[in-house]
Amino acid sequence: MTLDRIKGALFGHAIGDALGGTTEFMTEKEVQEKFGRVSTFLGGGKWRLKPGETTDDTAMTLALARGIISNPEDPVQEIADQFINWLNSEPKDIGMRIHYALSYLKNGEKIENAAEFAQHDLGGSGEGNGSLMRCLPISLYCIEEEKVAAISEAQSQITHASDVASEACVLYNLVGYDIMCKGIPLKEALTERITGTRYEQSLYKVPDVYPTKNVVHTFSWVIYVLMQSDSYLEVVQTLANKGNDADTTAAIAGGLSGLDAGYRKLPQSMAEQLLKREEINIIAGELLKIRTASETA
């Protein structure tokens, strides 16, 4: 059951990413005019993806997981190192803020300074969704609530000098923790964790913003669609067809929905089409080993 949930989360995230990658940067109307409705992997889009190919959302999620596997007790430095390895692979899609922060790290800047320097260079609020899109593995391996929150915040601060971005990562992974460690159903966990926060209205009301790369916009739509949907496919297809930052919204929502449903309830044909399926399977197994060791310690 535990492996089924871990795989459900990682594959659920990646399927959403690959599905939404086609419609990223398009408006909802443009998606409708070009595709009618996106329901399976089409590839293409700005990044000229192959069907089943994922984007930076999955790449950074797997990099973060590898950092955890390297040092489960205190993984933040190892996570940063894995991010730099990914940067060195010259990915075709990488957010500007993440690129700046990781470049500072690569050139020897301290981990606590890189995001601040990137913020100084780029300006703006720093409230991007790039740290939220990758943070899910923390709630899959860690069995201590306070540690889930602390690592979620720390990994966000590697690239995003924003308390708002950190807050979203913490809330997201605490929902994951509730599902994983307490067996609380997704909608109940969302209601408990989100009530009283800036996102509370999204539990029952359509967000009055587009699902852009702003983390508040992204997470608002993720929460709303998760609360309104009755199946994993409904979640990721709804967000993929919204366009805008569709790969990220579908990945973030798909991760929690897949965690709740379990791998066996995901569309198996889509899981098999993922180009990174073997890597995801290996990482899921390694996270299970770490979690099992913690539970039996």
C-alpha positions, 0 to 999 in steps of 0.5 A: 500500500505504501509503495502504491501511494508513493508511485501514485504520487510520482507517476500522478505528478509526471502524467500531469506534467506531460499532459499539460506540457502541450498546452503551457503558454496557451490560453484556455480559448486557444487550447479549445480552438486548437485541440477541442479537449486534451485528454491524452499525451500529444507532445508538441507545445513550446518545448516540442515535447515527445508524447510522454515527455515531461518538463522541468517540473518532473526533472526537478522533482526527481532531482529533489528526490535524489537529494533526499536519497543521498542524505535523508536526515538533512537533505537540503545541501544534497538537494541543491547539489542535485539541482546544480547537476540538473542545471549542468545538463542544460535543460531546455526548459528552466525558469529564469529565477531558478536559473539565476539562483542555481547559477550563483550556487554553481559559482560557489555562493552559499546556499542561504544567499543564492535566492536573495541574489537572484531576487536582487537581480530579477526584482519582482515578488519572487512568488513563482511556483518553481519551488512548489512544483518540485517539493512532493517527495518530501511528504512521501519519505518523511514521517515527522510532521515538523520535519516535513514542514522544515525541509519543504521551506528550506528547499524552497529557499534554495531558489525562491526568496519568498515566504509566500512560496515557502508557505505554499510548499509547506501547506502542500506537503502537509496535505501530502503528509496527512494522506501518507501518514494518517490515511486522511482522504485528500479533500478532508486533508485539504479542508483541514490544512487550507481553512484559515489560510490565504487559500481558503476560498479556493476550497469552494470558489472558482479563483478569480485569477488565471493559473499563471506562474505566480504561486498563489494563482497556481496553488489556488487553482490546484486546490479548487480543482482537487476539491471539485473533481471526482477522479485523477483523470478529471483533475489533470485533464481539467488543468491541462485544458486551462492552459497558462502554466498547465504543466505545473498546475496539472503536475502539482495537482496530479501529485496529490491526486495520485497519492490519494488514489494510488498507482493502481488507480492511475491510467496505466496506459499513460503511466507506461507512455512516460519516457521517465517511467523507469527512473520514477520506478527506481526512485519510488523504490528508494524512497520506500526503503528510507521510509520503511527504515524510519518506521522500523527504527 
